[in-house]
């Protein structure tokens, strides 16, 4: 009888150990080791959140804002940071540089990991790190709290046309603040004349004539120049424009921080910040 009880106790202990070793599902926060994450996540799953930031997992790369031959990189895991930010883990490639695009809503934080080369090096995208993931840190306007971090392209696709998502992750119904995300606004209205600055979209308006705008900014210093004229599908970054040519001078309204002016060879234009809804 004692032998039988001992065997039952050993079996219960074994089953308990096995159960504790099972990972949580993608719906919950994991406390595993991000240095060796699973490579088999389907693109139909949301990225996995770690409940704690593992100090030994940090392998932060420096943000590079100006890359060539840009393309997106799939990322799988993220963790909130003690400073209220977010750390994203992804497989990096030899000779490549990276930048993060972060767009926040009340429900989600959309993140895109963008890979490319710099003027001084090449980017061998096929040679991925397998032993240890790279990571990048992003500041947030407010802590992650109960929001989920998701692939930005999934967030944009859901906001622009939920029926187009197909087999991708199913995001809940979005609040109206998603409509102010530059990529969402651009996807809904690809014909718009827009500027992108500090993560916000500014749309050309016809409130004033070109001559009146030119008089308003005469003698004022510009705050910068348009960097690129982007085509549909490009990854947006500050100083991009959909119609203005590179080098166009941009001015800030001294009375209203939501208004920008642009002066190019075709005249002066006014741009208003897009507001959600």
N, C-alpha and C positions, 0 to 999 in steps of 0.2 A: 504493500500500500504506500509506504514511504517512497519507494522507487517510482511509483506511478505519479505521486504528487510532485516529485522532483522533476520528472519529465514534462508535466503540464506547466510547471513554473518556468522551466527553460524555454518551452514553446511560446508562452506569453511574453517573456522577455525578448525573444527573437522577433516576434511580430511587432512589439512596441518599438524596438530599434529600427526595424524596417519602415514603419509608419513615420517615425520622426525624420527618417532620411529622405522621404519623398518631398520634392519641391512643391511650392504653392503653384496654383494655376496662374495664367497670365492676368486673371482678374484681380489678384492680390499682390501685395508687396513682397518681394523676395528678400531674403537676407543672405544670399549666397555670395560667392566670390566673383566680382565682375572681371577679374583678371583672366578667367578662362570660361567665358559664357558659351552657351550652346550655339552651334553654328547652323542649327536646323530650323530656326524660326521661319514660319511661312509669312509671306507678305500680307496674308489675310489676318494676321494677329497684330494686336497693338504692342508697342514696345513694353518691356517689362520694367517696372519700377522696383528699385531696391529700397527697403525701409530705412537703411542706414548707408551713409557714405563710408565705404571701406578705405581707410587711409592708404593701404598698400596698393590700391587699384589706380591711384591717380597717376596718370601719365600725360599731363596736359600739354597740348601743343599750342604754339603761339598763333593767334588770329592773324591771317593774312587777308587784307581787304581787297587786294587787287591781284586777281589770278587770271591766267590765260587757259583757254581750252577747258572751261569749267564743266563739271558734271556732278550730279548728285551721288552720294554714297549712302547705302542703307545702314542704318544704325539700329541697335537692338535693345539697349539698356540705358537707364538713366537713374539718377539719384538726386534728391534735394540736398543742398549744401547748407552748412551752418550759417552762412551769410545771407540766406534767403534766395540764393541763386539755384542753378541747375547744372549738373555735370552729365554729359552725354558720352557714351562709350561706343566706339566703332572700329573696324579694322582699317588701319592706315596702309599706305603703299609707299614703296621706295621712291624717294625723290619728290614726293608730292607735298603740297601745302594745302591748308584748309582754312575755311571760314564758316561760322555758324550764322544762319538766319533764324531769328526768333520772333514769332508773332504771337501775342497774347490775347486771349478772350476770357470771358468770365468762366468758361467751362474747360477750355483746353489751352495748352501752350504748344503751338506748332513750331517744329524745329526742322531745319534742313541742314545737313552736313554737305558742304560744297567743296569739291576737290579740284585741284588744278595745279599748273606750274607757275613759277615766277619767271621774271626776265632772265634769271641767272641759272636756272636748273630745269631739268626735264621731269616728267611725271610718269613713272612706269606703273600704270594703274593695275596691271595684271599681277604684280608681285605684292600680295597682301601679307601683312603680319598675321601669323597664326598663333604664336605663343602668348602674346600679350596685346590687348586692345589699347589703342590710343584713346585719349579723352580730351574734351574741351569744356571749359567752364563758361557759362552765360549768366549775366546779371538779369534779374527779372524786376519788373516794376512793383510786384508784390510777391510774397512767398507762394510757392506752388500750392500748399494747403491741399484741398481736395480735388484740385484740377489734375487732369492727366496730360502728360507730354505725348504728343503724337507726331508722326511724320507730316511736315507742312503740306506736302502735295496731297495727302489724304484729307487734311482739313480744308484746303482750297477746293478740291473736287467736290466734297460734301456741300460746301457753301454755295458753289457755283451751280451745280446740278447733281443733287443726290442720286438721281437715277443712273448717272454715269459711273458711279463708284464700282459697280460690278462685283468682283470677288474681293475687293479691298476691305479693310477694316470698316465696320459699321459704327459710325459716330452718332451719338444722340442728336436730337434736333438742336440746332444751333441758335443761340441768342442773336439779336440783331447786330450786336457789336462785331460779329464776324464780317459784316459787309464793309467795314472800314479797313480791313486788311488789304494792303496794296495789291497783292497777288489776286485776291478775290475780286476786287473792283476791276482790275485789269482783265480778269477772265470773263467777267460779266459784260464788260464794255471795252473790247479790244481796240475800238476806234477812238477812244478818248485821248486828248492831248494832256499828258500828265507828267509831273515831276515827282521824284521819290527822294525824300530827305528825312534823316533821323527816324527811319522806320515808318514814315507816314506818306500817304499819297496826297498830292496837291493837283487839283483839276483846273484847267483853264476856264476862266469865266469871261463873260462879255459885259460886265458891269460898266466898264469905262472904255473909251476909245484909246487907240494906241498913242495919240498925241498927248492925252491927259496923263497916261501912265508914264510916258517918257519925261514929261515935265515934273512929275512927282519924284522920280529917282535921279533927276539931273544933279550932278555933283555929289551924290551919295556913294559911299564905298560898297562894292559888291561883297557878298558873303561867300562867294565861290563860283565855280564854273561847272556846267554840265560835263560829266565825264564820258558818258556813252549814250548813244541812241540805241535802245534795246529793241529786239524783235520778240515776237511771241515765243514763249517757252524759255527765255533767258532767266537766269536767277537774278533777282533784283538786288541792287545795292545802292547806297546813298549816292546822290548826284546822277542817277540814271534819269533818262527822259524817253518818252515814247515818240515824240516828234521833233523836239528841239535838237539842233545839231551840237556835237561836242564843242566845248569852248564857250557856249552861250553864258553870258554873265547873269547871275541870279542875285536878287536883292530882297531884303526883308523889310516888310512894312513897319515903320516905327510906331504906328498906332495900333496895329493888330497883328499879333504873332501868328495867326492862322492864315495870313496872306503873304504870298511871295510874288515878286515881279521878275520877269525875264526880258532881256534886251538882246535881240539878234538882228541879223540883216533884214529880216522880214518885218521888223518893228518890235514894239513893246507889248507884253502880255501880262495879264494878272492871273494868279493861281490861288485857289482857296483849298484849305485842308479838307479832305473828305471826312465826314462825320458819320458814325454808325447809324444804321437804319435807313 
